[in-house]
Amino acid sequence: MAHPQPPGDGIREVALAQLRSLLLDSDRLEEFLQG
């Protein structure tokens, strides 16, 4: 994080990143439960 971002944008970006990783984890979790 070289340049500071406005709180709103930073929070949104973090939330999107967490949501994306959560979706990837849930896909993996489904495969694990089904396999």
Backbone as numpy.savetxt, mean C-alpha at the origin, in Angstrom:
# Nx Ny Nz CAx CAy CAz Cx Cy Cz
13.14 10.54 0.81 12.28 11.73 0.81 13.17 12.97 0.81
13.61 13.36 -0.35 14.50 14.52 -0.45 13.75 15.80 -0.17
12.55 15.94 -0.75 11.78 17.17 -0.59 10.52 16.89 0.21
10.24 17.72 1.22 9.04 17.55 2.04 7.78 17.82 1.24
6.73 17.06 1.51 5.46 17.24 0.81 4.43 17.82 1.76
3.39 18.46 1.23 2.27 18.87 2.07 1.67 17.65 2.77
1.25 17.78 4.03 0.74 16.64 4.80 -0.32 15.84 4.04
-1.27 16.53 3.40 -2.36 15.83 2.72 -1.84 14.90 1.64
-0.97 15.42 0.77 -0.45 14.60 -0.33 0.36 13.44 0.22
1.18 13.70 1.22 2.02 12.64 1.79 1.16 11.52 2.35
0.13 11.90 3.11 -0.75 10.89 3.71 -1.43 10.08 2.62
-1.88 10.78 1.57 -2.58 10.06 0.49 -1.63 9.09 -0.19
-0.38 9.53 -0.41 0.56 8.65 -1.10 0.87 7.43 -0.25
1.06 7.65 1.05 1.34 6.53 1.95 0.15 5.58 1.98
-1.06 6.14 2.04 -2.26 5.29 2.08 -2.37 4.47 0.81
-2.10 5.09 -0.34 -2.18 4.36 -1.61 -1.13 3.25 -1.64
0.07 3.55 -1.17 1.12 2.54 -1.17 0.74 1.37 -0.26
0.19 1.69 0.92 -0.21 0.63 1.85 -1.35 -0.20 1.25
-2.30 0.49 0.60 -3.43 -0.22 0.00 -2.94 -1.15 -1.10
-1.99 -0.65 -1.90 -1.46 -1.46 -3.00 -0.79 -2.71 -2.45
0.06 -2.54 -1.43 0.75 -3.70 -0.86 -0.24 -4.63 -0.18
-1.29 -4.05 0.41 -2.31 -4.86 1.07 -3.03 -5.73 0.03
-3.34 -5.16 -1.13 -4.01 -5.92 -2.19 -3.08 -7.04 -2.67
-1.80 -6.74 -2.83 -0.86 -7.76 -3.26 -0.78 -8.87 -2.22
-0.75 -8.48 -0.94 -0.69 -9.47 0.13 -1.95 -10.33 0.14
-3.12 -9.71 -0.09 -4.37 -10.46 -0.06 -4.41 -11.46 -1.21
-3.86 -11.06 -2.38 -3.80 -12.00 -3.50 -2.94 -13.20 -3.11
-1.79 -12.94 -2.51 -0.90 -14.01 -2.10 -1.57 -14.86 -1.03
-2.30 -14.19 -0.14 -2.97 -14.91 0.95 -4.03 -15.85 0.38
-4.78 -15.37 -0.62 -5.81 -16.22 -1.24 -5.16 -17.45 -1.86
-4.06 -17.24 -2.61 -3.38 -18.38 -3.21 -2.91 -19.35 -2.13
-2.41 -18.81 -1.03 -1.92 -19.65 0.06 -3.06 -20.46 0.67
-4.21 -19.82 0.89 -5.34 -20.51 1.50 -5.92 -21.56 0.55
-5.95 -21.25 -0.75 -6.54 -22.19 -1.71 -5.57 -23.32 -2.02
-4.27 -23.01 -2.09 -3.28 -24.01 -2.44 -3.01 -24.92 -1.27
